[in-house]
């Protein structure tokens, strides 16, 4: 595979898509269908699975919830809610325009963590799969799979756009000046005081994903060299 001059790697949740709103909608639906107590049980299971697996598994948590309440008649309505959720309506403003904006520089690639069913469906139904021409990578811990990213999408320079400073820091430590890290300050992870205190600043911080429309590749390369 020939090397590209630049590959732009986009995270999904709270970078291109407002996953906090998805979670809020699911919370409201759960309370309506199963009540506050069982709704909270679902979130407790989800958090437990996240610690076990290293990523959020919405459908896996639903399966485990079913083991505790196998006769709950409202369970299928929650499953239907997740599978049929209108993800395209939860893209951040100008998210698709940003993906199109960077494509003349090189490949645009989705680089995400997640399960093998719900996360791909989210990417497909939101329109992101088509926007990146099917260039999608989903791992358990993406920051640990950079050798595979390089093998599949070799490039002289990478740009990583992600709302988690932890991820940006880990990738910067591995790739150094070969990557420009971009931090869109969106979603609850981007506002965590502990993360802001613990991790160094990204090469470039933006208030929202749409701000990348005003950035050109020369500025991104310069930001990496001066960091």
N, C-alpha and C positions, 0 to 999 in steps of 0.2 A: 504494500500500500504506500503510495507516494505521500510525502509530508506536505501539509498545508502551511502557509505562512502564519496563519492564526486560526485557532479554534476557540470559540466562545462557549463556555459551559454554563448552563443555567440550572440552578436549583428550581424546584417547583413550589413547594408549600411555603407560603408567605414571602415568596420572591416573585413569582409570576401569578400565583393564584392565592387569593385571600382565604387561607385555610382556617384562620380564626373564626371567620363567618360560617364556614362549613361546620365547624365544631359547635358553634353557638346554635345553629339550626338543628343539629342532631340532638343537642341537649334539650332544646325545647320540645322536639318530637318525642324523645324518650319520656319526659315528664308527663306529656299528654297521654301517651300510650300505656306506659307501665307504672307511672307514678313516681314521686320523688325518691322513695326508698329503693325501689328496684332500679331506677335510673342511676342512682349513685352507685349501686352495686356494679353496673356496667362500667362506669368510669373507674372504679377501683380495680376491676379485672383488666381494663385497658392499660392502666398504669403498671400493674403487675407484669403483664405481657411485654410491655415496653422495656422493663428492666431485664426480663428474661431473653428477649430477642434482639434488643438494640434498636428497634424501630416501632412505630405505631401500627398496630394491626387491628383495624376496626372490625373486620369480618371475623378474625380469629377470636376477638373478645366476645363477639356475639355467639360464636360456637361454644365457648366456655361458659358463658351466661346460660346457654341452653342446658348444659349439664346440671346446673343448679335449679333450673325451673323448666323442666322438659315439657310441661303441659301449658305453658304460658301462651294463650291464644293470640297475644299481641306481638309475638316475636316476629312473625312473618311480615308484619307491617313495617317493623324497623328495618328488616333486611331489604324490603322493597324500597324503602326510603333511601338507603345507602346506594343500592345498585342503580336506581333511577335518578339520582341527584343531578340537578342542572349545573354541572361544573362550569360550563361556558359562561354562565351568569356571574361567576365568582372570580373571573380573571380580573386582576388589577387593571385600572384604566391604562390603555396604551401598551399593555403587555405584548400583544401580538405585533403591534407596530415596532416595538423594540426588537423582537426577534427578526423581523424583516429588515430592520435598519442595519443589523450587524452582518447579515448574510453576505454582502459584497466583500467583507473582510476575510471570509473563510467560512468554515462550517459552523453552524449553530447546533449545539448538542444539549439535550436534557441530561443532567447528571443528578440523580435522585437516590434517596434511600426509601425503602418500603417493602411491602409484601408483594407477592407475585400475581395477585388478582386485582385488588382494589386500586393500587397505585397505577398500574398500567391503564385501567379503565378510566381513572381520573384524568390521566394525560391524554387519552384518546378522546373522551367525551368533551373535554374542555377546548379541543381544537389545537392543542399544543403538539400532538403527534404529527399532524399534517404540516404545521408551521415549521417544524425542524426536519421535514422530509423523512420522518421515521428514525432519525438519529437519537435514540433514547438508550440510556444506561441506567439501570436500577440495581443497586447493591444493598447489602445489609449495612455495611459501614463504608461509604464511598471513599472516605479519606484514606482507607487502607487498601484501596484497589487502583491506585494511580498508575501502576505498571500496566494494568489491563486497559485503562483509559488511553495511555500512550500507545499501546499496541494497536488498538482499534482506531484511534484518531491521532496519528502522529502529527506533530506541529512544531514549528520553530518557536512559537509563543502561544501561551494559553491565557485566556481571561476567564476567571471564575466569578460568577455573580451569585451570592448566597447571603441569606439573612442571618446566618449563624457565624459569629466571630470565631467560635471554636473550630469550625470546619475550615474557615479561611486561614486561620493560623496554622493548622496542621498541614494544609496543602502548600502554604508558603514555605514552611520548614523543609518540605520535600523538594519543591521545584525552584525555590529561590527566585532569581531574577527572570526565570523563564515563564513566570506567571504574574499577571496583574490581578490582585484581589479587589473585588468591588462589593461594597457592603450597602445594600438598600435597607434603610432603617425603617422597616415595616414589620408588623407583627410582634407578638409578645416576646419571642426570643431576642429580637433586636433591641428590646427595651430593658432587658434584664440587667439590673445594676451590677450584680456579681460578675456577669460576663463582660460588661464594659470595664470593670475594674481589673479583671484578671487577664484579659487578652489584649495584645497590642492592636493599634488601629490598622484597618485595612489600607491598601494602597490608595483607594479612592472610596469615599463615602458619599452616598446620594440619599436624598430624602425619600424618594419613591422610584420605582422601576422606570417610570416614564421619563425621568431625568436623563437616562442614557441616550435619549434621542438627540441631545445637545452635545454628546461626546463623540469624538472621532478617534480612529485607531492610533493616531500619533500621540494624542493625549494619554491614551491607555499605556502605550509603550513607555512614554516619559514617566508616568506615575510609577511604573515598576522599577525603573532605573534609579529613581530618586528616593525610594523607600528604604 
